[in-house]
């Protein structure tokens, strides 16, 4: 259910951000190239999110830890992008920031659930290692969002 909700939320957030980025550079001041970079970032996000959601769905339905590990690893991208549009974008409007915060919260919940499921799906030590590495990648995405937001990086 969370993957389904996150999929729809991703498309809603992407559509909103892309639509607003058509007009915001004319209203707000952006650093040179920032609006274009945000536009390209959000254009790439639904594609990566689609791959991530596919890996999560297949991994869960087939109980295959390799796909769950891929889901966990690609979750780092989702968290970094959602965190960026929540706290770090150049000129974020309230609705953009709110949707991005909800997307980040869903991604964190999905990672926790997928990590637990991935461990239960493991049939060998190498699969467990893949799930662990995927979880570490997702944690790195969370840490990057936290440390960039607090100004530590």
VOPAGU-2260 file (C-alpha; in pm, 1 decimal, decimal comma):
REM VOPAGU-2260
SITE   aa  ch    i         X         Y         Z
SITE  UNK   A    0       0,0       0,0       0,0
SITE  UNK   A    1     283,2     238,9      82,8
SITE  UNK   A    2     452,5     172,3    -252,4
SITE  UNK   A    3     124,7     242,3    -432,6
SITE  UNK   A    4      67,7     566,3    -237,9
SITE  UNK   A    5     427,4     671,5    -290,6
SITE  UNK   A    6     395,6     609,9    -664,0
SITE  UNK   A    7      95,5     839,8    -695,6
SITE  UNK   A    8     250,9    1096,7    -465,4
SITE  UNK   A    9     566,9    1096,5    -677,2
SITE  UNK   A   10     373,0    1172,5    -994,7
SITE  UNK   A   11     171,6    1442,8    -818,8
SITE  UNK   A   12     486,9    1603,3    -677,9
SITE  UNK   A   13     666,9    1580,6   -1013,3
SITE  UNK   A   14     374,9    1733,8   -1202,1
SITE  UNK   A   15     341,9    2015,9    -949,4
SITE  UNK   A   16     713,2    2096,0    -938,5
SITE  UNK   A   17     752,2    2082,7   -1317,1
SITE  UNK   A   18     445,3    2298,9   -1370,6
SITE  UNK   A   19     557,8    2555,5   -1114,4
SITE  UNK   A   20     911,1    2562,5   -1252,6
SITE  UNK   A   21     768,2    2692,5   -1578,3
SITE  UNK   A   22     663,7    3014,5   -1403,6
SITE  UNK   A   23     861,7    3048,4   -1081,4
SITE  UNK   A   24    1185,8    3166,5   -1247,9
SITE  UNK   A   25     994,4    3468,8   -1378,2
SITE  UNK   A   26     857,7    3554,4   -1033,5
SITE  UNK   A   27    1138,7    3453,0    -795,1
SITE  UNK   A   28    1511,2    3503,9    -815,0
SITE  UNK   A   29    1705,4    3185,4    -883,8
SITE  UNK   A   30    2082,0    3137,6    -882,4
SITE  UNK   A   31    2219,7    3088,2   -1232,1
SITE  UNK   A   32    2113,6    2750,4   -1372,4
SITE  UNK   A   33    1930,1    2641,1   -1055,9
SITE  UNK   A   34    1578,9    2637,3   -1204,5
SITE  UNK   A   35    1701,8    2432,5   -1499,7
SITE  UNK   A   36    1882,4    2189,5   -1268,7
SITE  UNK   A   37    1571,1    2144,3   -1053,8
SITE  UNK   A   38    1365,5    2087,1   -1368,7
SITE  UNK   A   39    1602,4    1815,1   -1495,5
SITE  UNK   A   40    1620,1    1655,6   -1149,9
SITE  UNK   A   41    1242,9    1632,9   -1132,0
SITE  UNK   A   42    1220,8    1501,6   -1488,8
SITE  UNK   A   43    1448,5    1210,4   -1390,5
SITE  UNK   A   44    1274,5    1140,9   -1060,2
SITE  UNK   A   45     958,7     961,7   -1185,5
SITE  UNK   A   46    1167,2     724,0   -1399,0
SITE  UNK   A   47    1395,7     626,9   -1111,0
SITE  UNK   A   48    1096,2     605,9    -879,1
SITE  UNK   A   49     920,6     376,8   -1126,9
SITE  UNK   A   50    1217,4     138,8   -1128,9
SITE  UNK   A   51    1230,0     156,4    -748,4
SITE  UNK   A   52     860,2      77,0    -712,7
SITE  UNK   A   53     888,3    -209,0    -962,4
SITE  UNK   A   54    1178,2    -360,2    -766,4
SITE  UNK   A   55     981,5    -328,3    -443,0
SITE  UNK   A   56     664,6    -481,6    -585,4
SITE  UNK   A   57     842,5    -772,3    -754,8
SITE  UNK   A   58    1064,1    -833,5    -452,5
SITE  UNK   A   59     765,0    -843,3    -221,9
SITE  UNK   A   60     537,1   -1055,0    -442,1
SITE  UNK   A   61     806,7   -1307,6    -533,5
SITE  UNK   A   62     975,0   -1287,7    -190,6
SITE  UNK   A   63    1312,1   -1232,0    -359,4
SITE  UNK   A   64    1565,9   -1052,4    -149,5
SITE  UNK   A   65    1776,1    -944,8    -449,3
SITE  UNK   A   66    1492,6    -724,1    -575,0
SITE  UNK   A   67    1431,5    -594,7    -223,6
SITE  UNK   A   68    1800,4    -500,9    -203,4
SITE  UNK   A   69    1763,5    -309,3    -530,7
SITE  UNK   A   70    1457,0    -136,0    -390,6
SITE  UNK   A   71    1650,5     -36,6     -80,6
SITE  UNK   A   72    1945,0      94,4    -281,8
SITE  UNK   A   73    1727,7     304,3    -513,6
SITE  UNK   A   74    1545,5     442,1    -209,9
SITE  UNK   A   75    1851,5     659,5    -145,4
SITE  UNK   A   76    1767,9     854,3    -463,5
SITE  UNK   A   77    1405,5     894,2    -355,7
SITE  UNK   A   78    1502,2    1024,3     -14,9
SITE  UNK   A   79    1761,1    1267,2    -147,7
SITE  UNK   A   80    1523,0    1410,8    -409,2
SITE  UNK   A   81    1230,1    1434,7    -166,0
SITE  UNK   A   82    1456,5    1586,6      98,6
SITE  UNK   A   83    1590,8    1837,4    -150,8
SITE  UNK   A   84    1246,7    1954,6    -258,6
SITE  UNK   A   85    1130,9    1962,2     104,3
SITE  UNK   A   86    1411,3    2163,9     262,0
SITE  UNK   A   87    1675,8    2273,3      11,7
SITE  UNK   A   88    1518,1    2388,1    -314,3
SITE  UNK   A   89    1580,5    2746,4    -419,3
SITE  UNK   A   90    1223,0    2879,2    -394,8
SITE  UNK   A   91     992,0    2618,2    -248,8
SITE  UNK   A   92     623,8    2689,8    -212,2
SITE  UNK   A   93     422,7    2543,5      74,1
SITE  UNK   A   94     245,0    2271,4    -125,0
SITE  UNK   A   95     567,3    2154,7    -292,7
SITE  UNK   A   96     743,4    2130,2      41,8
SITE  UNK   A   97     450,2    1951,1     205,6
SITE  UNK   A   98     423,0    1688,3     -69,7
SITE  UNK   A   99     799,2    1634,1     -63,2
SITE  UNK   A  100     795,4    1591,1     316,6
SITE  UNK   A  101     517,7    1331,3     289,8
SITE  UNK   A  102     711,4    1153,7      12,4
SITE  UNK   A  103    1021,3    1146,5     232,3
SITE  UNK   A  104     823,2    1007,5     525,5
SITE  UNK   A  105     672,7     735,8     306,6
SITE  UNK   A  106    1015,7     646,5     170,0
SITE  UNK   A  107    1154,0     607,3     522,4
SITE  UNK   A  108     862,6     381,5     621,9
SITE  UNK   A  109     904,7     177,1     304,0
SITE  UNK   A  110    1276,2     132,7     368,9
SITE  UNK   A  111    1216,9       8,1     722,3
SITE  UNK   A  112     950,7    -238,2     607,2
SITE  UNK   A  113    1152,7    -353,2     306,5
SITE  UNK   A  114    1465,4    -408,7     515,0
SITE  UNK   A  115    1271,4    -630,4     753,4
SITE  UNK   A  116    1103,7    -819,9     468,7
SITE  UNK   A  117    1433,5    -851,6     282,9
SITE  UNK   A  118    1596,6   -1016,5     582,4
SITE  UNK   A  119    1312,4   -1268,6     605,9
SITE  UNK   A  120    1331,9   -1344,0     232,2
SITE  UNK   A  121    1705,0   -1422,0     241,1
SITE  UNK   A  122    1807,5   -1777,7     159,7
SITE  UNK   A  123    2184,1   -1733,3     178,7
SITE  UNK   A  124    2446,8   -1515,4     338,1
SITE  UNK   A  125    2516,9   -1340,3       6,6
SITE  UNK   A  126    2151,3   -1235,3     -19,3
SITE  UNK   A  127    2163,7   -1107,7     337,6
SITE  UNK   A  128    2474,4    -909,9     247,3
SITE  UNK   A  129    2295,7    -755,9     -53,0
SITE  UNK   A  130    2000,0    -653,1     162,6
SITE  UNK   A  131    2239,1    -507,4     419,8
SITE  UNK   A  132    2425,6    -309,4     151,5
SITE  UNK   A  133    2096,7    -183,8       6,0
SITE  UNK   A  134    1985,5     -75,8     352,7
SITE  UNK   A  135    2319,3     100,4     410,5
SITE  UNK   A  136    2272,9     286,7      81,9
SITE  UNK   A  137    1925,9     396,4     190,1
SITE  UNK   A  138    2065,3     506,5     527,3
SITE  UNK   A  139    2330,6     708,1     343,9
SITE  UNK   A  140    2051,5     885,5     154,5
SITE  UNK   A  141    1875,6     965,3     482,8
SITE  UNK   A  142    2199,6    1087,8     638,1
SITE  UNK   A  143    2276,6    1306,4     336,9
SITE  UNK   A  144    1936,9    1475,3     363,4
SITE  UNK   A  145    1983,4    1529,9     737,5
SITE  UNK   A  146    2336,4    1665,2     717,5
SITE  UNK   A  147    2267,1    1891,4     420,0
SITE  UNK   A  148    1960,5    2030,6     595,7
SITE  UNK   A  149    2146,4    2101,0     919,2
SITE  UNK   A  150    2437,0    2259,2     734,8
SITE  UNK   A  151    2695,1    2005,8     851,6
SITE  UNK   A  152    2801,9    1936,0     490,3
